[in-house]
Amino acid sequence: MKNPIYVTKPFLPKKKTLNMYINEIYLSRRLTNHGTLVRELEQKLKEYFQAKNVILVANGTLALQIAYKSMNIKGKAITTPFSFVATTSSLVWEGIKPIFADIDPKKLTIDPEKIRKAIDPTVTGIVPVHVYGNACDIERIKEISDEYGLNVVYDAAHAFGVKYRGKNILNYGDASIISFHATKLFHTIEGGAIVTQNDDIAHRARLMRDFGIADIDKVEDIGINAKMNEFEAAMGLSILGQVGKIIAKRKAVWREYHDLLDGYVEFPELTEGVEWNYSYVPILLKDESQLLKLVKVLEEKAIYPRRYFYPSLDTLPYITERHNSPISRNISERVLCLPTYSEISTEEVDNIARTIKMEVRS
Ligand SMILES: *Cc1c(COP(=O)(O)O)cnc(C)c1O
């Protein structure tokens, strides 16, 4: 049996590079609590994102939770039903009721007109997602949030290295969060960050990730433990220099799939003004039955794409209020993410694309 091909494979840096940082940890004996490596990574990411404040945390989900709390989002928040489950579950976990606004059928990001329609006096925030790294309609979301005085937290978990109108995409909204989970384009094994231009939000988020402790013997605010550790920072520092290469490879993989499959399956549209990171290869099939047949054929060849994102989040068992997100439900039934990672070969991509072509033609 051939080696299985999964939707992704975590990137690993050269052992020599990683060891250099691990040796530093052995010398300092500082394993966590904002050691030198976490601080170094925070500084380097600040430069990379061209951001005023970068707060590293233990994962992207905690980044969302802390972001909501740091700007007092409560009551209800408007969000997209088409995302990874953490976008919704983090809201519910914080006692905030998610209200779903349906998506644009081509770009797959939240539809600003549907946000406007969902606003009522108990809504305090908007949590849109730059899904697959594609930008939301940032200008119109800003207009709406300004008009109603709502806070905006962008879930930019997929958007490492993405630029929008020449600026790193993490610099929009009141805050953006990003995930550095092992399966993401850039990772720290587990990890994430809150990025914000607002110093007050940054100050609260920094306290909150560390139990609310401001200084020895001084607790200033409610907090939780969301600290990144030194080993995770070592992984991040070892990978950061490789990000250019990682994105270039994903771009080449996406191009190859696109060249072979254009006209046979649908590719989501990119938003104008985006410099994309090619982090995922989502394709849309005709319907769910075509998708399920295709998945079966690929699995017989030990190829495992993933149904990112299925199911539509408005259908989660703990969402009791009925929502009407027909576009998200339809898309989630027929979207599939194809394998992409640094070691995938042109032959493998070619083989996957040919299999899909055969299947959708029949
Ligand atoms: C991965 C992801 C998260 C959660 O990040 P973790 O680091 O895994 O906690 C949140 N939102 C989206 C859209 C994601 O893809």
The ligand as a Gaussian input file, in Angstrom:
#p B3LYP/6-31G(d) Opt

LIG

0 1
 C       -7.679000      26.546000      13.748000
 C       -8.782000      27.530000      13.896000
 C       -9.129000      28.093000      15.125000
 C       -8.598000      27.582000      16.445000
 O       -7.247000      27.650000      16.584000
 P       -6.531000      26.632000      17.601000
 O       -5.130000      27.168000      17.627000
 O       -6.617000      25.280000      17.000000
 O       -7.214000      26.728000      18.904000
 C      -10.085000      29.096000      15.164000
 N      -10.705000      29.509000      14.047000
 C      -10.422000      28.974000      12.838000
 C      -11.139000      29.495000      11.636000
 C       -9.473000      27.932000      12.728000
 O       -9.244000      27.361000      11.542000

